[in-house]
Amino acid sequence: MKLASTLTAAATLVVACAAADLDPIIIKGSKFFYKTNGTQFFMKGIAYQEEYAGNGTISGKTSYTDPLADKAVCQRDIPLMAQLQTNTIRVYAVDPTKNHDDCMQLLAQYGIYVVADLGEPKNSINRDSPQWNQDIYQRYTAVVDTFSKYSNTLGFFAGNEVTNMANNTEASAFVKAAVRDVKAYIVQKKYRPLGVGYATNDDDQRTELAQYFNCGDPSASIDFWGYNIYSWCGDSSYRASHYQERTQEFSDYNVPVFFAEYGCNVIDGVEGPRQFEEVGTLYGSEMTKVWSGGIVYMYYQEANNFGLVSVGSDDKATKRPDFTALSSQIAKVTPSGVASSAYSPTNKPQACPKQDKAWSASEKLPPSPNNAVCSCMVQSLNCTAKSDIGDDDLETNFNYLCDPNNGDYCSGILANGTTGKYGAYSMCTPQERISWAFNAFFMDQTKNNPKNTDPCNFKGLAQKQTSKASGTCKDVVNQAGDSGTGVITGAPSPSGVSTGGGSSSSSQGAAGALTVPSLNAGMFQLAAYITVAAFVGAGMILL
């Protein structure tokens, strides 16, 4: 009772202070620290998103509820999370067009930081046909723009479990390109240091994933590593749960690592109330030397039965047994760290994994999205898509034009994350890319098939125009070449949005939920279809 009273009083004091800003969390080596006093920061987190399958599953829904855009909901939930000593929440999908001031301020009043995933169901990197293009880039940077102003924004995830099997490891090249370009955007916009990381699941590619996202050019490597792990189920132990093994594996990692999701709900083969006995181990001396805490999955009770609370039809939140158990366990822990002033990092970046049957992602990354380059390309064409072309028509025409049996019309707009060959325009929007393909077909038919008297028709979806690329645009188009596979150097600055430092090297990108054909391991994926993208992924430094 005395402990509970003390905690309640402390929480009241925090709220009473009602500080507009929290002390930002910064990164030094493999640890988080409070910027001002240099105390090490350990996450005591909760995954906070309603009706969203964040633990590596696909809900089938393309809509989502922004958990930080409803003041009344935040006023209901945040005090409850504070009762669990929560200092971090993870949100999987936020709407950058909405206002988040009320919820972010209330979180700050309770001393709670936010790690936000950058994607959303209709606009993120899809493991089955990965792409990195203007539309996804603009979505990701819009989230950065929205949340960079809050002192309690800790950082962002560029992907969540995008690669989860040996047959989709090439997708990691596209997520790493996203990491690179979002980090560059933060620097270019002169925002305060904000980390960009990736959240992975606990699968057979865990070692290669951790190496890949940490290796190579620091400007493209992750600032922190989130680990979704559900291996401690019921009555387990540091060793039996493989926590010991994972801790040893990350002992030489040079950026912070933490559990981005944890809390197995299967006990002896049956879903049931969790006891959270792993909490004491996670925040104990054996693990805090390596791990920076973790985020419990999840706040809301859904069909997957992971909830800490249930929300009824009256919009009232009721604590579940999991809430009580977590409250009891979290109250017992006081993680002990090191002061920033006494810490000298010695860990080095990982070596990149070798490409083999278990790992196919190339170290060469897709080009950075640049709408100025894409605009130059479209200006240079003689045949372009009409502005009202729809997803179904895009799909049909991509299927036909990108089939190598029908001709070579798509080399400039395709990408291959295994070979590291990327079309110069692979990062453009689907409409821009189909315009490239329309024009390639038009030019080929005009030259070689005089019987085709209207090669720029495509059932009324295309139109002729006068090519008018000049000056810098002409230089860009010339560098890309007639095939669109050349390397563009000294590209013009993009308008409206910024871009990172990547350049195209020589054969894919996406809009919303539209999947465009890609080159995978040398084989064409000819089906372009509408699908829900699985959520999948020198930025944050010590000042």
Secondary structure, DSSP 8 states (H G I E B T S, - for coil): -HHHHHHHHHHHHHHHH--S----EEEETTEEEETTT--B--EEEEE--TT---SS---S------TTS-HHHHHHHHHHHHTTT--EEEES---TTS--HHHHHHHHHTT-EEEEES-BTTBS--TTS----HHHHHHHHHHHHHHTT-TTEEEEEEEES---SGGGTTHHHHHHHHHHHHHHHHHHTT----EEEEEEESSTTHHHHHHHTTSS-GGGS-S-EEEEE----SS--TTTTTHHHHHHHTTT-SS-EEEEEE---EETTEE-----THHHHHTSHHHHTTEEEEEES-SB--TTS--SEEE-TTS-EEE-HHHHHHHHHHTT-------GGG-------------BTTB---SS------HHHHHHHHHT-SEEE-TT--HHHHHHHHHHHT-GGG-S--TTT-EETTTTEE-TTTTS-HHHHHHHHHHHHHHHHHHH-TT-S-SS-TTTTEEE------HHHHHHHHHHTTTT-S---S----SSS---S---------BTTB---EEETTEEE----B---------S---
